Amino acid sequence: MFENFNSLPIVNSIFYSFLGIIILLIAYVILEKLTPEKTWQEIVKNQNIALAIVFGAFILGIAMIISSAIRG
């Protein structure tokens, strides 16, 4: 039953998922360093909805770039 099972695609998928998450976190840290205020504090404490939308769009954009680069 499992004699023709190839686990390499599953291992690759897990590896590239973690790689994408790490790259996304690095991009978040870079963005956090570039902005004059702490973005998370501004979004949560001051309820800055405009910043939350921009930040969410940034995260989605970076995630799409990473997924496209990993997928080929």
C-alpha positions in Angstrom: 0.0 0.0 0.0 2.7 2.5 0.9 5.4 1.1 -1.3 5.0 3.8 -3.9 4.5 6.6 -1.4 6.8 9.6 -1.9 7.2 11.8 1.1 9.5 14.3 -0.6 6.7 16.7 -1.7 5.3 16.8 1.8 8.7 17.5 3.3 9.4 20.2 0.7 6.0 21.8 1.4 6.6 22.0 5.1 10.1 23.3 4.6 9.0 26.1 2.2 6.1 27.0 4.5 8.5 27.6 7.4 10.9 29.4 5.0 8.1 31.7 3.9 7.0 32.4 7.5 10.6 33.3 8.4 10.9 35.7 5.4 7.6 37.3 6.3 8.7 37.9 9.9 12.0 39.4 8.7 10.0 41.8 6.4 7.8 42.7 9.4 10.8 43.5 11.5 12.3 45.6 8.7 9.0 47.5 8.4 8.8 48.0 12.1 12.3 49.5 12.1 11.5 51.9 9.2 8.3 53.3 10.7 8.7 56.1 13.3 6.2 54.6 15.7 5.6 51.1 16.9 2.9 49.9 14.5 1.4 47.3 16.7 1.0 49.7 19.6 -0.5 52.3 17.2 -3.0 49.8 15.8 -4.1 48.3 19.1 -3.9 51.1 21.6 -4.8 54.1 19.4 -7.2 52.1 17.2 -5.6 53.5 14.0 -7.7 51.7 11.3 -5.9 53.4 8.4 -2.6 52.0 9.6 -4.1 48.6 10.1 -5.4 48.5 6.5 -2.0 49.6 5.1 -0.2 47.1 7.3 -2.5 44.3 6.4 -2.1 45.1 2.7 1.7 45.1 3.2 1.6 41.7 4.8 -0.7 40.2 2.1 1.6 41.7 -0.6 4.7 40.2 0.9 3.0 36.9 1.4 2.0 36.7 -2.2 5.5 37.6 -3.4 7.0 34.9 -1.1 4.5 32.3 -2.3 5.1 33.1 -5.9 8.9 33.0 -5.5 8.7 29.6 -3.7 6.3 28.1 -6.1 8.3 29.2 -9.1 
